[in-house]
Amino acid sequence: MNIAVIGTGYVGLVTGTCFAETGNNVVCVDINEAKVKKMRNGEIPIYEPHLDVLFERNIKQGRLTFTTDITEAIKDAKIIFLALPTPPGEDGSADLSYILGVADTLGKIINDYKVIVDKSTVPVGTAEKVRLAIAKNATVEFDVVSNPEFLREGYAVDDFLKPDRVVIGTSSTRAREVMEHLYKPYVRQGNPIIFMDEKSAELTKYAANSFLATKITFMNEIANFCEKVGADVDMVRIGIGSDSRIGKRFLFPGIGYGGSCFPKDVQALAKSGKEYGYDFGILDAVMRINEEQKTIIVPKIKEYFKNNLKGKKIALWGLAFKPDTDDIREAPALYIIDELLREGAEIVAYDPEAMENVKALYNNKITFATSRDEAIKGADALVIATEWQLFRNPDFDLLAKEMKQKVIFDGRNLYDIAEMKELGFYYSSIGRNLIR
């Protein structure tokens, strides 16, 4: 099948590459000429585990190509995916200008029947807006489908190739047959392709991410209360996670959620509610609490240093919002950096993948180490902001030797309380007893 993917950001590139992997001919479109040139040369612009292998293989075999010419890209395509950014506006609503702009262009250039698919995360009613924008100029038949993505950064390739479910919103029998044929290779083990109307599909994505964000936030609230009463959040997590109605996932407390999806999608759903006269009180609370959670570790650091961080060298492990990605959007580490800099601290940071992205933001305001162990040399304290596997089993003897003080503030609860006590570290984590 011939497919065009408009937009080569995170979603577009994973989508295009994975469709090519199952034998489709995919043309990816981007307006950035330099980016397109690099991709044609086999340079992948994002970090995502296992994507590079598929990317290189499908370029080599001619199934994955790149262009800046949208007319050329969609000429032979039966399906056109819109994988364009929908950034939050100042009021929290999703900005649809990129999608509607492309929709307007498509109406002028499609010359036979096409299935146009909203792959971006969009508010309820967007499919109809896209249909109207195309219909203004179109002289041929087309269908607009909502097909939200459910890709976790760090696991996106597996999520695409072996999805839990595929959600497709369409009221067209013709489009349904095309989409079912496209996705059949990905659900051979029996996971469902769920067909529904366009509005329900659009809302499904927002509802899923908002529920997960709420689950994380609730657990963080429990963790904060555990610290007040002397309970252990790890025990509470195991206790409630064994209930099949609750489940074990997304119950690990920490310093809040970040990334490209949860913050934006929760905000957009809350804004959509207000547009329809509905108040999502629970989402307002989730957003407020998550903002507070991102820097909840900073008062603990200030308390230890008696409110005097000026000149203190803080080693920071982790900059990405989660492991196995270089994405720093809404990363808690950035909020921690800002607070510590305001207090006069000196920061030496290390992350396996995200340092280049952070350098572009902070320039010379913080120092970047070349390794995990280099970052802690001469540090007054270590702060852990991202749970990379690399950080889970460090050489604690080396930390004790190289750091000025054996002090760790762990925002991801990586280490065992009893072990930290035995090793003689001052160890402050989330929702667990403080080890002095």
Number of C-alpha atoms within 10 A of each C-alpha: 16 19 25 27 31 27 24 26 15 20 22 24 22 22 25 28 29 24 26 26 19 16 13 18 21 29 25 29 28 20 14 12 13 11 18 22 14 13 21 17 13 16 14 17 15 16 17 19 15 13 20 17 10 17 23 18 16 23 19 14 11 11 21 27 22 23 21 19 12 20 15 14 22 25 16 18 22 16 25 25 26 26 28 25 21 20 18 16 13 8 9 18 21 22 17 20 13 15 24 20 13 17 22 19 17 22 21 15 18 21 16 14 14 22 21 26 25 26 23 23 28 27 23 18 13 20 24 15 16 23 20 17 20 26 18 12 16 20 15 13 12 22 20 27 29 28 25 23 20 21 18 13 23 19 15 23 21 15 17 20 17 16 19 15 16 21 23 25 25 24 15 13 10 12 22 19 10 15 20 15 11 16 15 14 13 22 16 10 10 10 13 15 18 12 18 16 15 24 18 18 25 28 17 17 21 24 16 15 19 25 15 17 24 22 19 22 27 18 21 24 17 18 24 20 16 19 17 12 10 12 17 17 24 17 11 16 20 14 11 14 16 11 10 8 8 12 13 15 11 17 22 19 27 28 29 25 23 23 18 16 21 21 22 23 27 26 24 26 25 22 22 19 14 12 11 8 9 11 14 15 10 11 19 14 12 21 20 11 17 24 18 12 22 23 22 19 22 19 12 15 22 14 11 15 14 9 12 14 21 14 13 18 22 27 29 27 28 28 32 30 26 21 21 20 22 23 25 20 16 21 23 29 26 22 14 21 23 13 15 21 16 11 17 14 19 21 23 21 28 23 26 19 16 20 19 13 15 19 14 9 10 13 11 9 13 16 16 21 19 13 13 19 17 16 25 28 20 17 23 21 22 26 26 24 30 26 22 20 11 13 17 11 9 13 10 13 9 12 21 17 13 18 20 15 16 19 24 22 22 22 26 19 23 16 15 9 17 10 10 17 14 9 12 14 19 17 22 24 26 25 27 22 18 15 17 11
